[in-house]
Each structure stands twice: as structure tokens, then as C-alpha cells.
């Protein structure tokens, strides 16, 4: 799942819990608010 470069700043807890078949998740190049 490619979610890079989408201006994501945060991801809620459990947002990807139901994606049990996803083998790779790419979240780089987003302006994360850590």
C-alpha cells in the first residue's frame, strides 16, 4: 500500500488493523506531526 507523498500528518491508532493482507506499507515523504 503506497501512501507516500500524500500530506498525511498523522494516522489514528488502529487505522491499518483491518488490512491483514497488506505485505508492504510505504508512508514516507509525508509531513508527519510527531
PDBQT receptor file of N, H, CA, C and O in Angstrom, charges set to zero:
ATOM      1  N   UNK A   1       0.865  -1.170   0.000  1.00  0.00    +0.000 N 
ATOM      2  CA  UNK A   1       0.000   0.000   0.000  1.00  0.00    +0.000 C 
ATOM      3  C   UNK A   1       0.905   1.225   0.000  1.00  0.00    +0.000 C 
ATOM      4  O   UNK A   1       1.727   1.394   0.901  1.00  0.00    +0.000 OA
ATOM      5  N   UNK A   2       0.760   2.058  -0.984  1.00  0.00    +0.000 N 
ATOM      6  H   UNK A   2       0.092   1.921  -1.716  1.00  0.00    +0.000 HD
ATOM      7  CA  UNK A   2       1.612   3.232  -1.140  1.00  0.00    +0.000 C 
ATOM      8  C   UNK A   2       0.841   4.482  -0.728  1.00  0.00    +0.000 C 
ATOM      9  O   UNK A   2      -0.083   4.907  -1.421  1.00  0.00    +0.000 OA
ATOM     10  N   UNK A   3       1.224   5.060   0.391  1.00  0.00    +0.000 N 
ATOM     11  H   UNK A   3       1.976   4.715   0.953  1.00  0.00    +0.000 HD
ATOM     12  CA  UNK A   3       0.606   6.287   0.884  1.00  0.00    +0.000 C 
ATOM     13  C   UNK A   3       1.649   7.379   1.059  1.00  0.00    +0.000 C 
ATOM     14  O   UNK A   3       1.488   8.273   1.889  1.00  0.00    +0.000 OA
ATOM     15  N   UNK A   4       2.710   7.305   0.280  1.00  0.00    +0.000 N 
ATOM     16  H   UNK A   4       2.841   6.579  -0.395  1.00  0.00    +0.000 HD
ATOM     17  CA  UNK A   4       3.762   8.302   0.391  1.00  0.00    +0.000 C 
ATOM     18  C   UNK A   4       3.401   9.549  -0.405  1.00  0.00    +0.000 C 
ATOM     19  O   UNK A   4       2.706   9.473  -1.417  1.00  0.00    +0.000 OA
ATOM     20  N   UNK A   5       3.877  10.687   0.059  1.00  0.00    +0.000 N 
ATOM     21  H   UNK A   5       4.442  10.749   0.881  1.00  0.00    +0.000 HD
ATOM     22  CA  UNK A   5       3.664  11.952  -0.639  1.00  0.00    +0.000 C 
ATOM     23  C   UNK A   5       2.219  12.414  -0.646  1.00  0.00    +0.000 C 
ATOM     24  O   UNK A   5       1.794  13.077  -1.592  1.00  0.00    +0.000 OA
ATOM     25  N   UNK A   6       1.457  12.082   0.380  1.00  0.00    +0.000 N 
ATOM     26  H   UNK A   6       1.802  11.543   1.149  1.00  0.00    +0.000 HD
ATOM     27  CA  UNK A   6       0.036  12.434   0.421  1.00  0.00    +0.000 C 
ATOM     28  C   UNK A   6      -0.308  13.483   1.460  1.00  0.00    +0.000 C 
ATOM     29  O   UNK A   6      -1.485  13.678   1.765  1.00  0.00    +0.000 OA
ATOM     30  N   UNK A   7       0.675  14.158   2.005  1.00  0.00    +0.000 N 
ATOM     31  H   UNK A   7       1.631  14.000   1.757  1.00  0.00    +0.000 HD
ATOM     32  CA  UNK A   7       0.477  15.204   3.009  1.00  0.00    +0.000 C 
ATOM     33  C   UNK A   7      -0.187  14.690   4.281  1.00  0.00    +0.000 C 
ATOM     34  O   UNK A   7      -0.855  15.446   4.986  1.00  0.00    +0.000 OA
ATOM     35  N   UNK A   8      -0.003  13.397   4.576  1.00  0.00    +0.000 N 
ATOM     36  H   UNK A   8       0.540  12.782   4.004  1.00  0.00    +0.000 HD
ATOM     37  CA  UNK A   8      -0.507  12.850   5.834  1.00  0.00    +0.000 C 
ATOM     38  C   UNK A   8       0.296  13.447   6.978  1.00  0.00    +0.000 C 
ATOM     39  O   UNK A   8       1.519  13.557   6.889  1.00  0.00    +0.000 OA
ATOM     40  N   UNK A   9      -0.379  13.831   8.046  1.00  0.00    +0.000 N 
ATOM     41  H   UNK A   9      -1.372  13.742   8.118  1.00  0.00    +0.000 HD
ATOM     42  CA  UNK A   9       0.302  14.366   9.217  1.00  0.00    +0.000 C 
ATOM     43  C   UNK A   9       0.192  13.430  10.407  1.00  0.00    +0.000 C 
ATOM     44  O   UNK A   9       1.008  13.490  11.326  1.00  0.00    +0.000 OA
ATOM     45  N   UNK A  10      -0.804  12.576  10.393  1.00  0.00    +0.000 N 
ATOM     46  H   UNK A  10      -1.467  12.528   9.647  1.00  0.00    +0.000 HD
ATOM     47  CA  UNK A  10      -0.971  11.609  11.482  1.00  0.00    +0.000 C 
ATOM     48  C   UNK A  10      -1.848  10.465  10.985  1.00  0.00    +0.000 C 
ATOM     49  O   UNK A  10      -2.542  10.580   9.974  1.00  0.00    +0.000 OA
ATOM     50  N   UNK A  11      -1.800   9.376  11.712  1.00  0.00    +0.000 N 
ATOM     51  H   UNK A  11      -1.236   9.282  12.533  1.00  0.00    +0.000 HD
ATOM     52  CA  UNK A  11      -2.634   8.208  11.422  1.00  0.00    +0.000 C 
ATOM     53  C   UNK A  11      -3.226   7.759  12.759  1.00  0.00    +0.000 C 
ATOM     54  O   UNK A  11      -2.485   7.528  13.714  1.00  0.00    +0.000 OA
ATOM     55  N   UNK A  12      -4.543   7.635  12.836  1.00  0.00    +0.000 N 
ATOM     56  H   UNK A  12      -5.146   7.823  12.060  1.00  0.00    +0.000 HD
ATOM     57  CA  UNK A  12      -5.152   7.226  14.102  1.00  0.00    +0.000 C 
ATOM     58  C   UNK A  12      -4.758   5.802  14.494  1.00  0.00    +0.000 C 
ATOM     59  O   UNK A  12      -4.510   4.955  13.636  1.00  0.00    +0.000 OA
ATOM     60  N   UNK A  13      -4.705   5.555  15.790  1.00  0.00    +0.000 N 
ATOM     61  H   UNK A  13      -4.907   6.243  16.488  1.00  0.00    +0.000 HD
ATOM     62  CA  UNK A  13      -4.436   4.203  16.282  1.00  0.00    +0.000 C 
ATOM     63  C   UNK A  13      -5.421   3.222  15.662  1.00  0.00    +0.000 C 
ATOM     64  O   UNK A  13      -6.625   3.476  15.633  1.00  0.00    +0.000 OA
ATOM     65  N   UNK A  14      -4.913   2.115  15.172  1.00  0.00    +0.000 N 
ATOM     66  H   UNK A  14      -3.935   1.909  15.195  1.00  0.00    +0.000 HD
ATOM     67  CA  UNK A  14      -5.757   1.067  14.617  1.00  0.00    +0.000 C 
ATOM     68  C   UNK A  14      -6.200   1.296  13.179  1.00  0.00    +0.000 C 
ATOM     69  O   UNK A  14      -6.976   0.501  12.648  1.00  0.00    +0.000 OA
ATOM     70  N   UNK A  15      -5.730   2.357  12.538  1.00  0.00    +0.000 N 
ATOM     71  H   UNK A  15      -5.100   3.002  12.969  1.00  0.00    +0.000 HD
ATOM     72  CA  UNK A  15      -6.163   2.683  11.176  1.00  0.00    +0.000 C 
ATOM     73  C   UNK A  15      -5.887   1.558  10.179  1.00  0.00    +0.000 C 
ATOM     74  O   UNK A  15      -6.622   1.400   9.205  1.00  0.00    +0.000 OA
ATOM     75  N   UNK A  16      -4.842   0.782  10.414  1.00  0.00    +0.000 N 
ATOM     76  H   UNK A  16      -4.244   0.910  11.206  1.00  0.00    +0.000 HD
ATOM     77  CA  UNK A  16      -4.475  -0.269   9.474  1.00  0.00    +0.000 C 
ATOM     78  C   UNK A  16      -4.732  -1.669  10.020  1.00  0.00    +0.000 C 
ATOM     79  O   UNK A  16      -4.324  -2.655   9.406  1.00  0.00    +0.000 OA
ATOM     80  N   UNK A  17      -5.392  -1.766  11.146  1.00  0.00    +0.000 N 
ATOM     81  H   UNK A  17      -5.724  -0.965  11.644  1.00  0.00    +0.000 HD
ATOM     82  CA  UNK A  17      -5.626  -3.069  11.784  1.00  0.00    +0.000 C 
ATOM     83  C   UNK A  17      -6.389  -4.053  10.897  1.00  0.00    +0.000 C 
ATOM     84  O   UNK A  17      -6.130  -5.255  10.953  1.00  0.00    +0.000 OA
ATOM     85  N   UNK A  18      -7.310  -3.571  10.092  1.00  0.00    +0.000 N 
ATOM     86  H   UNK A  18      -7.520  -2.594  10.046  1.00  0.00    +0.000 HD
ATOM     87  CA  UNK A  18      -8.125  -4.472   9.269  1.00  0.00    +0.000 C 
ATOM     88  C   UNK A  18      -7.432  -4.875   7.961  1.00  0.00    +0.000 C 
ATOM     89  O   UNK A  18      -7.955  -5.707   7.220  1.00  0.00    +0.000 OA
ATOM     90  N   UNK A  19      -6.282  -4.306   7.678  1.00  0.00    +0.000 N 
ATOM     91  H   UNK A  19      -5.857  -3.630   8.280  1.00  0.00    +0.000 HD
ATOM     92  CA  UNK A  19      -5.558  -4.605   6.437  1.00  0.00    +0.000 C 
ATOM     93  C   UNK A  19      -4.612  -5.778   6.653  1.00  0.00    +0.000 C 
ATOM     94  O   UNK A  19      -3.393  -5.626   6.571  1.00  0.00    +0.000 OA
ATOM     95  N   UNK A  20      -5.163  -6.916   6.923  1.00  0.00    +0.000 N 
ATOM     96  H   UNK A  20      -6.153  -7.040   6.990  1.00  0.00    +0.000 HD
ATOM     97  CA  UNK A  20      -4.367  -8.092   7.288  1.00  0.00    +0.000 C 
ATOM     98  C   UNK A  20      -3.580  -8.690   6.125  1.00  0.00    +0.000 C 
ATOM     99  O   UNK A  20      -2.628  -9.435   6.358  1.00  0.00    +0.000 OA
ATOM    100  N   UNK A  21      -3.941  -8.391   4.897  1.00  0.00    +0.000 N 
ATOM    101  H   UNK A  21      -4.714  -7.786   4.708  1.00  0.00    +0.000 HD
ATOM    102  CA  UNK A  21      -3.254  -8.974   3.741  1.00  0.00    +0.000 C 
ATOM    103  C   UNK A  21      -2.201  -8.046   3.138  1.00  0.00    +0.000 C 
ATOM    104  O   UNK A  21      -1.516  -8.422   2.187  1.00  0.00    +0.000 OA
ATOM    105  N   UNK A  22      -2.068  -6.857   3.675  1.00  0.00    +0.000 N 
ATOM    106  H   UNK A  22      -2.625  -6.551   4.448  1.00  0.00    +0.000 HD
ATOM    107  CA  UNK A  22      -1.071  -5.913   3.170  1.00  0.00    +0.000 C 
ATOM    108  C   UNK A  22       0.318  -6.397   3.569  1.00  0.00    +0.000 C 
ATOM    109  O   UNK A  22       0.589  -6.640   4.745  1.00  0.00    +0.000 OA
ATOM    110  N   UNK A  23       1.192  -6.534   2.580  1.00  0.00    +0.000 N 
ATOM    111  H   UNK A  23       0.972  -6.336   1.624  1.00  0.00    +0.000 HD
ATOM    112  CA  UNK A  23       2.550  -7.008   2.835  1.00  0.00    +0.000 C 
ATOM    113  C   UNK A  23       3.542  -5.862   2.998  1.00  0.00    +0.000 C 
ATOM    114  O   UNK A  23       4.571  -6.019   3.655  1.00  0.00    +0.000 OA
ATOM    115  N   UNK A  24       3.237  -4.705   2.400  1.00  0.00    +0.000 N 
ATOM    116  H   UNK A  24       2.401  -4.577   1.866  1.00  0.00    +0.000 HD
ATOM    117  CA  UNK A  24       4.139  -3.569   2.488  1.00  0.00    +0.000 C 
ATOM    118  C   UNK A  24       3.306  -2.293   2.594  1.00  0.00    +0.000 C 
ATOM    119  O   UNK A  24       2.295  -2.136   1.910  1.00  0.00    +0.000 OA
ATOM    120  N   UNK A  25       3.744  -1.398   3.455  1.00  0.00    +0.000 N 
ATOM    121  H   UNK A  25       4.565  -1.526   4.011  1.00  0.00    +0.000 HD
ATOM    122  CA  UNK A  25       3.074  -0.116   3.657  1.00  0.00    +0.000 C 
ATOM    123  C   UNK A  25       4.137   0.967   3.578  1.00  0.00    +0.000 C 
ATOM    124  O   UNK A  25       5.059   0.997   4.394  1.00  0.00    +0.000 OA
ATOM    125  N   UNK A  26       4.013   1.861   2.597  1.00  0.00    +0.000 N 
ATOM    126  H   UNK A  26       3.264   1.837   1.934  1.00  0.00    +0.000 HD
ATOM    127  CA  UNK A  26       5.005   2.918   2.427  1.00  0.00    +0.000 C 
ATOM    128  C   UNK A  26       4.368   4.257   2.786  1.00  0.00    +0.000 C 
ATOM    129  O   UNK A  26       3.412   4.698   2.148  1.00  0.00    +0.000 OA
ATOM    130  N   UNK A  27       4.913   4.890   3.812  1.00  0.00    +0.000 N 
ATOM    131  H   UNK A  27       5.690   4.532   4.330  1.00  0.00    +0.000 HD
ATOM    132  CA  UNK A  27       4.358   6.138   4.339  1.00  0.00    +0.000 C 
ATOM    133  C   UNK A  27       5.357   7.292   4.315  1.00  0.00    +0.000 C 
ATOM    134  O   UNK A  27       5.106   8.335   4.919  1.00  0.00    +0.000 OA
ATOM    135  N   UNK A  28       6.472   7.123   3.633  1.00  0.00    +0.000 N 
ATOM    136  H   UNK A  28       6.675   6.276   3.142  1.00  0.00    +0.000 HD
ATOM    137  CA  UNK A  28       7.492   8.169   3.636  1.00  0.00    +0.000 C 
ATOM    138  C   UNK A  28       7.051   9.396   2.836  1.00  0.00    +0.000 C 
ATOM    139  O   UNK A  28       6.064   9.359   2.101  1.00  0.00    +0.000 OA
ATOM    140  N   UNK A  29       7.801  10.469   2.998  1.00  0.00    +0.000 N 
ATOM    141  H   UNK A  29       8.603  10.499   3.595  1.00  0.00    +0.000 HD
ATOM    142  CA  UNK A  29       7.565  11.728   2.295  1.00  0.00    +0.000 C 
ATOM    143  C   UNK A  29       6.206  12.344   2.630  1.00  0.00    +0.000 C 
ATOM    144  O   UNK A  29       5.518  12.866   1.753  1.00  0.00    +0.000 OA
ATOM    145  N   UNK A  30       5.835  12.277   3.886  1.00  0.00    +0.000 N 
ATOM    146  H   UNK A  30       6.394  11.852   4.598  1.00  0.00    +0.000 HD
ATOM    147  CA  UNK A  30       4.651  12.945   4.406  1.00  0.00    +0.000 C 
ATOM    148  C   UNK A  30       5.100  13.863   5.539  1.00  0.00    +0.000 C 
ATOM    149  O   UNK A  30       6.073  13.556   6.229  1.00  0.00    +0.000 OA
ATOM    150  N   UNK A  31       4.410  14.983   5.743  1.00  0.00    +0.000 N 
ATOM    151  H   UNK A  31       3.620  15.233   5.183  1.00  0.00    +0.000 HD
ATOM    152  CA  UNK A  31       4.810  15.927   6.796  1.00  0.00    +0.000 C 
ATOM    153  C   UNK A  31       4.290  15.501   8.170  1.00  0.00    +0.000 C 
ATOM    154  O   UNK A  31       3.367  16.116   8.704  1.00  0.00    +0.000 OA
ATOM    155  N   UNK A  32       4.880  14.455   8.737  1.00  0.00    +0.000 N 
ATOM    156  H   UNK A  32       5.630  13.955   8.303  1.00  0.00    +0.000 HD
ATOM    157  CA  UNK A  32       4.404  13.886   9.998  1.00  0.00    +0.000 C 
ATOM    158  C   UNK A  32       4.502  14.878  11.143  1.00  0.00    +0.000 C 
ATOM    159  O   UNK A  32       5.494  15.592  11.291  1.00  0.00    +0.000 OA
ATOM    160  N   UNK A  33       3.451  14.905  11.947  1.00  0.00    +0.000 N 
ATOM    161  H   UNK A  33       2.646  14.325  11.826  1.00  0.00    +0.000 HD
ATOM    162  CA  UNK A  33       3.404  15.717  13.163  1.00  0.00    +0.000 C 
ATOM    163  C   UNK A  33       3.626  14.781  14.339  1.00  0.00    +0.000 C 
ATOM    164  O   UNK A  33       2.672  14.269  14.925  1.00  0.00    +0.000 OA
ATOM    165  N   UNK A  34       4.898  14.561  14.681  1.00  0.00    +0.000 N 
ATOM    166  H   UNK A  34       5.672  14.978  14.204  1.00  0.00    +0.000 HD
ATOM    167  CA  UNK A  34       5.250  13.594  15.729  1.00  0.00    +0.000 C 
ATOM    168  C   UNK A  34       5.254  14.220  17.103  1.00  0.00    +0.000 C 
ATOM    169  O   UNK A  34       5.530  13.539  18.091  1.00  0.00    +0.000 OA
TER     170      UNK A  34
